[in-house]
């Protein structure tokens, strides 16, 4: 699918869901258009998967044009760039998209039942979108995205080998295989940018990236 097709499809989904008016506690915002995927070139080597563009600051939403605001300098772009550098690829080799490309009234991680209800149509679009890159590894950014796709009980830290007793990493890293998630693609869970400041993730980031890198060399 090209960018125009993705935009129109997400607009169609947004309007169809909005017409139901099924969740008054967090309705879809029709005042803002869906946000486009971020891609610089067609030489894609890594997929970044976010949740939705509804940031807390309402005024700043109007300035969001691309997924995760990756067309603008900032801490999130620096974080993604760090991952890319550690994987030996360029920032220009990424493709970033959201599960939900339109805006809600409030950040929907506060109303996850709304996202679960709206997931089927958006998941269908996402699968079609990513089908153009069948062998490209996928990073899921943040816990809500992971739980939407792999179940409400999963935790990012589990894949990072968190030991609840020692509160440290055991070094036995894993990923979420295609058979265990609704996207039906291998997924490498990463914390979102604010959570990477936590000591556990900060101290194990390079080790998990090394695991991802080594695993990808074996798989691809």
Secondary structure, 3 states (H helix, E strand, C coil): CCHHHHHHHHHHHHHHHHHHCCCHHHCECCCCCCCECEECCCCCCEEEEECCCCCCCHHHHCCCCEHHHCCCCCHHHHHHHHHHHHHCCCHHHEEEEECCCCCECCCHHHCHHHHHHHHHHHHHHHHHHHHHHCCCCEEEECHHHHHHHHCCCCCHHHHCCEECCCCEECCCCCCECHHHCCCCCCEEEECCHHHHHCHHHHHHHHHHHHHHHHHHHHHC
